[in-house]
Amino acid sequence: MILQSFHIRNFRRLRDVHITLDPERTIFVGANNSGKTSAAHALSLFLKEDQFLMYDFSAEAWKKFDDVAKRGIKAVNDPVPSISIDLWFKIVAGDLHRVIDMVPDLSWEVGPVGVRIELAIKSPAQLLANFVDAQKKAAPPNGEQEKDRTDYSPWPLSVTDYLIKRFDQEFEFRYFVLDRSQFNEDFSAKPAYVPQPLGDGRRSGSRILQSLIRVSFMKAQRHMAGEGTSDRAEDLSRRLGRFYESHLKQHEPDYDALRALANSESQLNQHFDSVFKPTLERLGQLGYPGLTEAQLLIRAVVDAKQLLKGDANVHYALGNDGEDADKLLLPDRYNGLGYKNLIYMVIELLDFHSRWASETEDRALLHLILIEEPEAHLHTQLQQVFIREVQKILPDDSAAGFSRQIVVTTHSPHILYAAGFTPIRYFRRIGGPGRKQHSQVLNLSEFYQTSEKEPRDFLQRYMELTHCDLFFADAAILVEGTVERLLMPAMVRKSATSLESCYLSVLEVGGAYGHIFKSLIEFLGLTTLVITDLDSVLPKASKVAAGGDAANEEVGETDDNDQTESDAKHPGSRCLVDTPGAVTSNQTLVKWLPIKSLISELLTADEKAKIQPKSGELSATVRVAYQVAREVTWRGQTERRAGRTLEEAFALENLAWCQELARRSLGLRIKKANELSLSELAGAIYQRVANNSFDKTDFALAVIAQDEKEQAWIVPFYIDEGLKWLAKQCVPEKPQVAIAAAVEKSEPTA
């Protein structure tokens, strides 16, 4: 049995989302505060019947609760918000007897079975009565305000204020059987569908569900410090001790061993070695300790009072293989945080499995393990090894009819791309400011299945090689090449400093491959600025000779040297932007935005043609930025000119500055420039940049080396315009930070 999907309503940012799970491992990713951790918390809270708070309700639900008091008894018959989760399981024939309570009716055929867990008000009418009673008790005698405290308002101010303190008294868990035939393809219930309660006098709904699924949650804050006085601090040795203690409780006590332990510390060490040998071997699957790292040893600290609790200390042995006497033993706090985190997680996972496997009565068929941000302190290679090997670390119980699924929340691109596209679930923030904000969850396996194989495989290889952070960004900037990528931080500082507070993913994709990202950007609905080049070339000779339409000609794609396929066959096919009939070799401009080939049309395209607006909640807003004609002045001459590439545009818009002797490191200074006309100088700059000897990276580094404080150079207009557009799209409003004193309003006394 596996958990195929779950549907959450009214839980924090997850107002109404359906999330599918991979049969083995699922990766939750997204920008900060997008809801991925909340989804994991929801599974844990519901399946453990843990403590919820009023703050767990979606922001929009709060107003509905307060309306109960405003409308009085009329409101109690209206639906009152509840937090709910629908769980959909895929079962096999052998599990049928375990899920018989969840079969909706006799006409049911083998397929998904569903359970709804709802956290709802016990009685809306009683809630209203209790709230009114609490307000009456808090009201001053005879309606008089207390002297000198006219600004004081006693608790409760509203229904939500009342529920913050009385949440547990007013809410209860309810369990229902779901009929898949009453739900559409998106797992939304048909109108007027009322599910049947789960459970009877023999077994409650909670007990039935616990026999099907067990949840274990490994939190991100693992507190592995070796020393400290905080109550939350826990060192690795203490965690191993707890694991050992729970291990002892699961088996018959070995009194012979305990007597031997009392007589000899060395015998106790041997006992620890035997207990932890399988654990240490599983750590070896993740490459620990490797060739140079210290070996992990478990050593006893004999204390008669603590002996039966299995108290142990972790030490790290330095030295060659051989007797312990030849090794230097160091306490666990002397090892790095990364390996301590790794060892801690392995011990925790084995402990999770051990507790699940020890259930003798109605052992849950499925073990769902939630791991929050495993990448803490781990270097990149170890992150990738962990996510690939995490299933292999744990014993395989599938032969006995039991199954296990793992859900990981992460901010690590290394974990993300080691897992591939199909397990990724992308959490995206949508909506306006305030209470309208919520999240939606996208299944990357759907993108993988529906995309064409060639661009899909390219995207996956690109992301694996570059470890880009596209899935964690607020917005993306796709740039032409290395120069744009290197200069982007400086350009942002000059053009749109507010973007420095945003999480931007800058991807170097080139004009030939930028359009391949179109499908992924649109699927993710990610606001994107595409900065690319005009790349003007002559139309193919055969087409020109035949009098064909150059705008409809499929031109060659650019290679690393900014050469087109046509260039290779016909040297000199590149041309100045103002060459009559010139077309672009840039496939991003031809196939994505603004879908034009003629340079003359590209130069006259308006703002609307360069923007792909949203056409739904999940579609992306995209803008393309490429060189445009600008007024250039040289020796009293002024003309409108456009560069073919960034380097040309930079040289033209910073013409006098680039021709200074002090700027010769840029590589754009032309000898005897003062003797040339503006047209001749522009042609000379074009030839300089087009020459294969021109090093674009050296140019970018030379610009970076200039003193920015002088504000001497300006950002080319097309990039400046694009960055300012992006800032308007994604720069958040200044957050309102409220500093509240910890003064609690007391409840009224009788």
C-alpha positions in Angstrom: 0.0 0.0 0.0 1.2 3.5 -0.8 -0.2 7.0 -0.2 -0.9 8.3 -3.7 -1.9 11.8 -2.9 -3.4 14.1 -0.2 -5.6 17.2 -0.4 -5.3 19.9 2.2 -7.8 22.7 2.9 -7.5 25.8 5.0 -4.1 25.0 6.5 -1.8 28.0 6.6 -0.9 29.0 3.0 -2.3 25.8 1.7 -5.9 27.0 1.2 -6.9 24.3 -1.2 -4.1 22.1 -2.7 -3.8 18.6 -4.0 -0.4 16.9 -3.8 0.6 13.7 -5.4 3.4 11.5 -4.0 6.0 9.4 -5.6 5.9 5.7 -4.7 9.3 5.9 -3.1 10.5 9.5 -2.5 9.1 12.9 -3.1 10.9 16.2 -3.0 9.1 19.4 -1.8 10.8 22.5 -3.2 9.9 26.2 -3.6 10.9 29.7 -2.5 10.9 30.6 1.1 7.5 30.7 2.8 5.8 28.9 -0.1 4.2 26.2 2.0 6.4 23.1 1.5 7.2 22.7 5.2 3.5 23.3 6.0 2.5 20.4 3.8 4.9 18.1 5.7 3.6 19.5 9.1 0.0 18.9 8.0 0.7 15.2 7.4 2.4 14.9 10.7 -0.2 16.8 12.7 -3.2 15.0 11.3 -1.9 11.5 11.4 -0.6 11.9 14.9 -3.6 13.9 16.1 -1.1 16.4 17.3 -2.0 19.8 18.8 -3.2 22.4 16.3 -3.5 26.1 16.9 -5.8 28.8 15.7 -2.8 30.2 13.7 -2.9 27.0 11.6 -6.0 28.3 9.8 -5.6 30.1 6.5 -5.8 33.8 6.8 -9.0 34.0 4.9 -10.7 31.7 7.3 -10.3 34.1 10.2 -12.7 36.6 8.8 -15.3 33.9 8.5 -15.0 32.9 12.1 -15.5 36.6 13.2 -18.6 36.8 11.0 -20.2 34.2 13.3 -20.4 36.8 16.1 -21.4 39.6 13.7 -24.4 37.7 12.3 -25.3 35.9 15.5 -27.4 32.7 15.5 -28.1 33.1 11.8 -24.5 32.2 11.1 -24.4 28.9 13.0 -26.3 27.1 10.2 -23.8 28.3 7.6 -20.6 26.3 7.0 -17.9 27.2 9.6 -14.3 26.8 8.4 -12.5 23.6 9.2 -9.0 22.3 8.4 -9.2 19.0 6.6 -6.9 16.5 4.7 -8.0 13.9 2.3 -5.7 10.8 2.1 -5.9 8.6 -1.0 -4.3 5.2 -0.8 -3.4 2.7 -3.5 -3.9 -0.8 -2.3 -3.1 -4.3 -3.5 -5.3 -7.4 -3.2 -3.5 -8.7 -0.2 -4.3 -5.5 1.8 -8.1 -5.7 1.2 -8.9 -7.2 4.6 -7.0 -4.3 6.3 -9.0 -1.5 4.5 -12.4 -3.1 4.6 -13.6 -0.3 6.9 -12.7 2.2 4.2 -14.7 0.6 1.4 -17.5 3.0 0.7 -20.2 0.5 -0.4 -20.7 -3.0 -1.9 -20.4 -1.7 -5.5 -16.8 -0.6 -4.9 -14.2 -2.0 -7.3 -10.5 -2.2 -6.5 -9.1 1.2 -6.8 -8.0 4.2 -4.6 -9.5 4.3 -1.1 -9.8 7.6 0.7 -10.1 8.9 4.2 -10.9 12.5 5.3 -9.6 13.8 8.6 -11.3 17.0 9.6 -10.6 19.3 12.5 -13.9 21.0 13.0 -15.9 23.0 15.5 -17.8 20.7 17.9 -20.9 22.8 17.8 -21.2 26.3 16.1 -24.1 27.2 18.3 -22.2 26.3 21.5 -19.1 28.2 20.2 -21.3 31.3 19.8 -22.8 30.9 23.3 -19.4 30.3 24.9 -18.0 33.4 23.2 -20.9 35.6 24.2 -20.6 34.3 27.8 -16.9 35.1 27.9 -17.6 38.6 26.7 -20.3 39.2 29.3 -17.9 38.0 32.1 -15.3 40.5 30.8 -17.6 43.5 30.6 -17.1 46.1 33.3 -19.9 46.4 36.0 -22.9 48.5 34.8 -21.1 49.1 31.5 -18.7 51.5 33.1 -15.1 51.7 32.0 -12.4 51.3 34.5 -10.9 54.6 35.6 -7.7 55.6 33.8 -7.9 52.6 31.5 -10.4 53.7 28.9 -8.2 52.3 26.1 -8.2 48.8 27.6 -10.3 46.1 25.9 -10.6 42.8 27.8 -10.4 39.4 26.3 -12.0 38.2 24.1 -12.2 40.9 21.4 -13.5 38.6 18.7 -14.3 35.0 18.0 -10.8 34.4 16.7 -9.3 36.0 19.8 -11.5 33.7 21.9 -10.4 30.6 19.9 -6.7 31.4 20.3 -7.0 30.5 23.9 -9.9 28.0 23.8 -9.0 26.1 20.6 -8.7 22.6 22.1 -12.1 23.0 23.9 -14.0 23.9 20.8 -12.5 21.7 18.1 -12.4 17.9 17.5 -11.1 15.4 15.0 -13.6 13.7 12.7 -13.0 10.8 10.3 -14.8 10.0 7.1 -14.8 7.4 4.3 -14.4 8.8 0.8 -15.9 7.4 -2.4 -13.6 8.0 -5.3 -16.6 8.0 -7.8 -17.8 11.2 -6.1 -14.7 13.1 -6.9 -13.5 14.6 -10.2 -10.1 14.2 -11.8 -8.6 16.9 -9.6 -9.9 15.1 -6.5 -12.5 17.8 -5.7 -15.7 16.5 -4.4 -18.9 16.8 -6.4 -21.5 19.3 -5.2 -23.7 18.1 -2.3 -21.5 15.0 -1.6 -21.6 14.1 2.1 -19.0 11.4 3.1 -19.9 8.7 5.6 -18.2 8.5 9.0 -15.3 6.1 9.5 -15.4 3.8 12.5 -18.0 2.2 14.7 -18.4 1.1 18.3 -15.5 -1.4 17.9 -12.8 0.8 16.4 -12.6 4.5 16.1 -11.6 6.2 12.8 -8.3 7.2 14.4 -7.5 3.6 15.4 -8.4 2.3 11.9 -6.1 4.9 10.2 -3.2 4.2 12.6 -3.3 0.5 11.5 -2.7 1.7 7.9 -0.1 4.4 8.1 2.6 5.5 10.6 4.3 8.9 10.3 7.8 9.9 11.5 9.0 13.4 11.2 12.7 14.4 11.3 12.9 18.2 12.0 15.5 20.5 10.5 16.7 21.8 13.9 18.6 18.7 15.1 20.7 20.5 17.8 23.9 18.4 17.5 26.1 20.6 19.7 28.4 18.5 21.9 27.9 20.8 24.9 25.5 23.4 26.1 23.0 24.1 28.8 19.9 24.6 26.7 17.1 22.2 27.3 16.8 21.7 23.6 20.5 20.9 23.1 21.2 17.3 22.3 24.6 15.8 21.4 25.1 12.8 19.2 26.2 10.6 22.1 22.9 11.3 23.9 20.9 10.4 20.8 22.7 7.2 20.4 22.1 6.4 24.0 18.3 6.9 23.5 18.4 4.7 20.4 20.2 2.0 22.4 17.7 2.3 25.3 14.7 1.9 23.0 16.5 -1.0 21.4 16.8 -2.7 24.8 13.1 -2.2 25.5 12.2 -4.0 22.3 13.9 -7.3 23.2 14.3 -9.7 26.1 17.0 -8.5 28.5 20.3 -10.3 28.2 21.2 -10.8 31.8 24.4 -12.7 31.1 25.5 -9.7 29.0 24.5 -7.3 31.8 26.5 -9.2 34.4 29.5 -9.2 32.0 29.1 -5.5 31.5 29.3 -4.9 35.2 32.6 -6.7 35.4 34.5 -5.3 32.5 34.3 -2.1 30.5 36.0 -3.7 27.6 33.2 -6.3 27.5 30.7 -3.4 27.5 32.5 -1.9 24.5 32.3 -5.2 22.7 28.6 -5.2 23.4 28.2 -1.7 21.9 30.2 -2.7 18.9 27.8 -5.6 18.2 24.7 -3.5 18.7 25.9 -0.6 16.4 27.7 -2.7 13.8 24.8 -2.8 11.4 24.3 1.0 11.9 27.9 1.8 11.2 27.9 -0.5 8.1 24.9 1.4 6.8 26.8 4.7 7.3 29.5 3.1 5.1 27.0 3.0 2.3 27.0 6.8 2.3 30.8 7.0 2.1 31.6 7.6 5.8 34.3 7.6 7.1 36.0 7.5 3.6 39.8 7.4 3.2 40.8 10.2 5.4 38.1 10.8 8.0 38.2 9.6 11.5 36.7 6.2 12.3 33.5 6.2 14.4 33.6 4.1 17.6 31.1 3.6 20.4 32.8 3.6 23.8 31.2 3.0 27.2 31.2 5.3 30.2 30.4 2.9 33.1 28.1 4.3 35.7 26.3 1.9 38.0 23.3 4.2 38.3 23.0 4.6 34.5 24.1 1.1 33.4 20.7 -0.3 32.6 19.9 2.8 30.5 22.7 2.0 28.0 24.4 5.4 28.4 27.2 5.6 25.8 29.5 8.2 24.3 30.6 8.5 20.7 34.3 8.9 20.1 36.4 9.4 17.0 39.5 7.3 16.6 42.6 8.9 15.0 45.4 6.5 14.0 46.1 3.4 12.0 44.1 0.2 12.1 45.1 -1.9 15.0 44.6 -2.0 18.8 42.7 0.7 20.5 45.8 1.6 22.5 47.4 2.9 19.3 44.5 5.3 18.6 43.7 8.7 19.9 40.1 8.9 21.0 38.3 12.2 20.8 34.8 13.0 22.0 32.0 13.5 19.4 32.0 17.3 19.6 35.4 17.3 17.9 34.0 16.0 14.7 32.6 18.3 12.0 28.9 19.2 12.0 28.4 17.7 8.6 29.3 14.2 9.6 27.5 14.5 12.9 24.4 15.5 11.0 24.7 12.6 8.7 25.3 10.1 11.6 22.4 11.7 13.5 20.0 11.3 10.6 21.0 7.7 10.0 20.4 6.8 13.6 17.1 8.7 13.6 16.0 6.8 10.5 16.9 3.5 11.9 15.1 4.4 15.2 12.0 5.3 13.2 12.1 2.0 11.4 12.8 0.0 14.6 9.8 1.5 16.4 7.5 0.8 13.4 8.8 -2.8 13.0 8.3 -3.4 16.8 4.6 -2.9 16.6 3.2 -6.4 17.3 -0.5 -5.6 16.9 -1.9 -4.1 13.8 1.4 -2.9 12.5 0.8 -0.1 10.0 1.1 -1.2 6.4 2.8 2.1 5.4 5.6 4.0 7.0 5.7 7.6 5.9 9.0 9.4 6.8 9.2 13.2 6.5 12.7 14.7 6.5 13.1 18.4 6.8 16.1 20.0 5.1 18.6 17.2 5.3 21.3 19.3 3.7 22.3 21.2 6.9 26.1 21.2 7.2 26.5 18.5 4.4 28.8 19.2 1.5 27.3 18.9 -2.0 28.4 15.4 -2.8 27.2 14.0 0.5 23.8 15.6 -0.1 23.5 13.8 -3.4 24.6 10.5 -2.0 22.2 10.8 0.9 19.1 11.4 -1.3 20.1 8.6 -3.7 20.8 6.1 -0.9 18.3 7.0 1.8 15.9 4.1 0.9 18.8 1.6 0.9 19.8 2.6 4.5 16.6 1.2 5.9 15.7 -2.5 5.9 13.4 -3.7 3.2 10.1 -5.1 4.5 8.3 -5.3 1.2 8.4 -9.1 1.2 6.3 -9.0 4.3 3.7 -6.7 2.7 4.9 -3.5 4.3 5.9 -0.4 2.4 7.7 2.9 3.0 7.6 6.4 1.4 9.9 9.3 2.1 9.1 13.0 1.7 12.0 15.5 1.8 11.7 19.3 2.0 14.8 21.0 0.8 16.5 24.3 -0.4 19.4 22.4 -1.9 19.7 22.2 -5.7 22.2 19.4 -5.3 19.6 17.2 -3.6 17.0 18.3 -6.1 18.8 17.4 -9.3 20.2 14.2 -7.9 16.6 13.0 -7.6 15.6 14.0 -11.1 12.4 15.7 -12.3 9.7 13.2 -11.5 9.7 13.3 -7.7 9.7 17.1 -7.5 6.7 18.9 -6.2 7.0 22.7 -6.7 5.3 25.0 -4.2 4.5 28.4 -5.8 3.3 31.5 -4.0 0.4 33.2 -5.8 -2.1 35.9 -5.0 -2.0 39.5 -3.9 -0.8 41.0 -0.7 -2.3 40.2 2.7 -4.9 37.5 3.1 -5.1 36.8 -0.6 -1.7 35.1 -0.6 -1.7 31.3 -0.9 0.2 28.5 -2.6 -0.3 26.0 -5.3 1.6 22.8 -5.8 2.9 21.7 -9.2 3.8 18.1 -10.1 7.0 18.1 -12.1 6.3 14.5 -13.2 3.4 15.9 -15.3 5.9 18.3 -16.9 8.2 15.4 -17.5 5.5 13.3 -19.1 4.0 16.0 -21.3 7.2 17.7 -22.5 9.0 16.7 -25.7 11.9 14.4 -25.0 14.7 16.4 -26.5 14.1 19.8 -24.7 13.2 17.9 -21.5 16.4 16.0 -21.5 18.4 19.1 -22.3 16.8 20.9 -19.3 17.5 18.1 -16.9 21.2 17.8 -18.0 21.6 21.6 -17.9 20.3 21.8 -14.3 22.3 18.8 -13.2 25.5 20.4 -14.5 24.9 23.9 -13.3 23.0 23.2 -10.1 20.9 26.2 -10.7 18.5 27.4 -8.1 15.5 28.1 -10.4 13.1 26.2 -8.2 13.9 28.3 -5.1 13.8 31.8 -6.7 11.3 34.6 -6.7 12.1 35.4 -10.3 14.6 34.4 -13.0 16.9 36.2 -15.3 18.0 34.3 -18.4 21.1 35.9 -19.9 22.9 35.5 -23.2 26.3 34.6 -21.9 29.2 34.9 -19.5 29.5 38.7 -19.9 25.9 39.4 -18.9 26.2 36.9 -16.0 29.4 38.5 -14.6 28.1 42.1 -15.0 24.6 41.4 -13.7 25.3 42.2 -10.0 26.8 45.6 -10.9 24.0 46.4 -13.4 21.4 45.6 -10.7 23.1 47.9 -8.3 23.1 50.7 -10.9 19.6 50.2 -12.4 17.4 48.6 -9.8 18.9 48.3 -6.3 15.6 47.0 -5.0 16.2 43.7 -6.8 19.0 43.0 -4.4 16.4 42.1 -1.8 14.8 39.5 -4.1 15.9 35.9 -4.6 16.9 35.9 -8.3 18.1 32.9 -10.3 20.5 34.1 -13.1 20.9 31.4 -15.8 23.3 31.6 -18.6 21.4 30.1 -21.5 22.5 31.8 -24.8 20.2 33.0 -27.6 20.3 29.5 -29.2 18.9 27.7 -26.2 16.9 30.3 -24.3 13.6 29.3 -25.9 14.0 25.7 -24.7 13.3 27.1 -21.1 10.0 28.5 -22.3 8.0 25.4 -21.4 9.5 25.0 -17.9 9.2 28.7 -17.1 5.6 28.7 -18.1 4.9 25.5 -16.2 6.4 27.0 -13.0 4.7 30.3 -13.6 7.9 32.1 -12.7 8.3 35.8 -13.5 11.2 36.0 -15.9 13.4 38.5 -17.7 15.2 37.3 -20.8 18.3 39.4 -21.7 19.6 38.5 -25.1 21.2 39.9 -28.3 20.0 41.0 -31.7 22.6 38.8 -33.4 22.0 40.3 -36.9 23.0 38.2 -39.9 22.6 38.3 -43.6 19.7 36.2 -45.0 20.9 33.1 -46.9 22.2 33.9 -50.3 19.9 31.4 -52.0 16.8 32.9 -50.4 17.9 36.5 -51.3 18.6 35.5 -54.9 15.2 33.9 -55.2 13.6 37.0 -53.8 12.2 35.1 -50.8 10.9 36.4 -47.6 13.8 36.7 -45.2 11.5 37.1 -42.2 10.1 33.5 -42.8 13.5 32.0 -43.3 14.7 29.6 -40.6 18.1 30.9 -39.7 20.9 29.0 -38.1 21.5 28.8 -34.3 24.5 30.5 -32.7 27.5 28.6 -31.3 29.9 29.6 -28.6 31.8 32.0 -30.9 28.6 33.8 -31.8 28.8 32.3 -35.2 25.7 30.9 -37.0 25.5 27.8 -39.1 25.3 30.1 -42.0 28.5 31.8 -40.9 30.4 28.6 -41.0 29.4 27.9 -44.6 29.5 31.6 -45.7 32.1 33.6 -43.9 31.0 37.1 -43.2 27.2 36.3 -42.8 27.2 38.4 -39.6 26.4 42.0 -40.3 25.8 45.4 -38.8 22.3 45.9 -37.3 21.5 48.6 -39.9 22.2 46.3 -42.9 19.1 46.3 -45.1 17.2 43.0 -45.0 19.2 41.7 -42.0 17.6 39.0 -39.9 18.4 37.6 -36.5 20.0 34.2 -35.7 18.7 34.4 -32.2 16.2 31.6 -31.8 14.8 33.1 -28.5 13.6 36.1 -30.5 12.3 34.0 -33.3 10.5 31.3 -31.3 9.6 32.9 -27.9 9.4 36.7 -27.8 8.7 38.8 -29.8 8.4 36.0 -32.5 10.0 38.1 -35.2 13.0 37.5 -37.5 13.6 40.8 -39.4 15.9 43.2 -37.6 13.9 46.1 -38.8 10.8 44.6 -37.1 12.6 43.8 -33.9 13.9 47.4 -33.6 10.4 48.8 -34.0 8.6 46.3 -31.8 6.8 48.0 -28.9 6.7 47.1 -25.2 3.6 45.0 -25.7 5.3 42.7 -28.2 8.1 42.1 -25.8 6.0 40.9 -22.9 4.2 37.7 -22.4 1.5 38.5 -19.8 -0.2 36.1 -17.4 -3.1 34.2 -18.8 -4.1 32.5 -15.5 -2.8 31.9 -12.0 0.0 29.6 -13.0 1.2 31.2 -16.2 4.4 33.2 -16.2 5.0 36.9 -16.9 8.0 37.1 -19.2 9.7 40.0 -20.8 12.5 40.0 -23.4 15.2 42.7 -23.5 17.5 43.1 -26.5 19.4 45.9 -28.1 17.4 48.9 -29.3 18.4 52.1 -31.2 19.7 54.9 -29.0 21.1 58.3 -29.7 24.9 58.3 -29.8 27.0 61.4 -30.0 30.7 61.6 -31.2 32.6 64.7 -32.2 29.4 66.7 -32.5 27.6 64.1 -34.6 24.5 62.4 -33.2 22.9 59.4 -34.7 20.5 56.6 -33.6 22.3 53.3 -33.5 21.9 49.8 -32.0 24.5 47.3 -31.2 24.5 43.7 -32.3 25.6 42.4 -29.0 26.0 43.6 -25.4 29.6 44.6 -26.0 28.7 46.8 -28.9 25.7 48.3 -27.1 28.0 49.0 -24.1 30.6 50.7 -26.3 28.1 52.8 -28.2 26.2 54.0 -25.1 29.5 54.7 -23.2 31.3 55.8 -26.3 33.5 58.7 -25.0 34.3 56.7 -21.8 35.4 53.6 -23.6 37.7 55.6 -25.9 39.7 57.1 -23.1 43.3 55.8 -22.7 42.6 54.7 -19.2 39.9 52.2 -20.5 42.2 50.4 -22.9 41.8 47.2 -20.7 38.2 46.9 -21.9 39.4 46.1 -25.4 37.0 48.5 -27.1 39.4 51.5 -27.6 40.0 52.2 -31.3 43.3 53.7 -32.4 43.0 57.2 -33.9 39.3 57.2 -33.0 39.3 61.0 -32.9 40.0 61.0 -36.7 36.9 58.8 -37.4 33.3 59.8 -38.0 30.6 58.3 -35.8 29.6 55.9 -38.5 33.3 54.8 -39.0 33.8 54.4 -35.3 30.7 52.3 -34.9 31.9 50.1 -37.8 35.3 49.7 -36.2 33.8 48.7 -32.8 31.6 46.2 -34.6 34.6 44.7 -36.3 36.6 44.6 -33.0 33.9 42.8 -31.1 33.2 40.4 -34.0 36.8 39.4 -34.3 37.5 36.0 -32.7 40.5 37.5 -30.9 38.2 39.7 -28.8 37.9 38.1 -25.3 34.5 38.8 -23.9 35.3 37.5 -20.5 38.3 39.8 -20.2 36.0 42.7 -21.2 33.6 41.8 -18.4 36.3 41.5 -15.8 37.8 44.8 -16.9 34.4 46.5 -16.4 34.1 45.0 -13.0 37.6 46.3 -12.1 36.4 49.9 -12.7 35.5 51.9 -9.7 31.8 51.8 -9.4 31.7 54.8 -7.1 32.7 57.0 -10.0 29.4 56.1 -11.7 31.3 56.5 -14.9 29.7 53.9 -17.1 25.9 53.5 -17.7 24.0 50.3 -18.1 22.9 49.7 -21.7 19.4 51.0 -22.1 17.7 47.7 -23.0 19.1 46.0 -19.8 18.3 49.0 -17.6 14.8 49.0 -18.9 14.4 45.3 -18.4 15.7 45.3 -14.8 13.4 48.2 -13.8 10.5 46.2 -15.3 11.5 43.2 -13.3 11.7 45.2 -10.1 8.1 46.4 -10.5 7.0 42.8 -10.9 8.7 41.1 -8.0 10.0 43.6 -5.4 7.8 43.1 -2.3 6.3 45.9 -0.3 8.3 46.9 2.7 7.2 44.4 5.4 5.4 45.7 8.5 7.2 44.5 11.6 5.2 44.7 14.8 7.0 44.5 18.1 4.5 43.4 20.7 5.1 43.2 24.4 4.4 39.8 26.0 1.4 41.0 28.0 -1.3 38.4 28.1 -4.9 39.3 28.5 -6.2 37.4 31.4 -9.4 35.3 31.1 -12.3 36.5 33.2 -13.0 34.8 36.5 -16.4 33.8 37.6 
